[in-house]
Amino acid sequence: MTLAIVTGTTSGIGLHTAIGLARSGVSVIATVRDTARAEALRSSASEAGVDLDIRALDVTDAEAARALVEAAGPVDILVNNAGRGAVGTLEQLSDHDLQDQLETNYLSVARLTRLVLPGMRERGNGRIVTVTSVGGAVGQPFADAYCGAKFAVEGLMQSLTPVVAPFGIDVAIVEPAAVASSFTDSVHRAPAGPYAVQQQAYLDRAATSFASAQSAEDAAKTVVEAATTSAPRFRWQTSDAAVSFAGLSLADLDGSRVLGVTAGWVRPGE
């Protein structure tokens, strides 16, 4: 049976991705930072009539990530979903704020991906899906640290894709726009200081966006499709709003144009 690891499954997109993959017949290891907070996940799995292997993982703990992958056995699908937001412009952000965003949204993704790559390469197949954000394509006010980390992880994955493709490994990124979930509950907010007026205007606009946000269950359908499709592609958006917003910065919406060029750079003789 196909085995998937899905991170950040306590709620939101991660929870519904784990359920959706299990419904499709995939054996799922669903990770949460604290198993005591996994009641919603357990309840949803029970209602869906699926079994999940729920395990504790702080994705920023490198040794814990290594132990998880080693204990899991052959991993066919990795879904990097765990993430954390931050509100603040650069002058108000500390080095700790910046590092926290990089650790959660970039470095932890890189480490987990690196851990599963050898097995996927040796077996000649695998799928790595990373949930980024439209904030990985379009920089947004007061999301300096968050967008910076999301831009970084998109660059990492786009650079990795043509190198691992000849080994049967497909890489994808999924870009949601506003999603109705508890994600915003954990957002770190730096003191606004002299930027208070601008920050409040941004927060007011964000509140309007989230009032009509896509459901996490609906967004997760795109993640499941990216993880299981027989016609993989690099870049996915989860809604029309995400397509429109990412399109402000990207003309290559599905990633094929860039990868069509860079794939040739790693073929012998080209």
Secondary structure, 3 states (H helix, E strand, C coil): CCEEEECCCCCHHHHHHHHHHHHCCCEEEEEECCHHHCHHHHHHHHHHCCCCEEEECCCCCHHHHHHHHHHHCCCCEEEECCCCCEEECHHHCCHHHHHHHHHHHHHHHHHHHHHHHHHHHHHCCEEEEEECCHHHCCCCCCEHHHHHHHHHHHHHHHHHHHHHHHHCEEEEEEECCCEECHHHHHCEECCCHHHHHHHHHHHHHHHHHHHCCEEHHHHHHHHHHHHHCCCCCCEEECCHHHHHHHCCCCCCCCCHHHHHHHHHHHCCCC
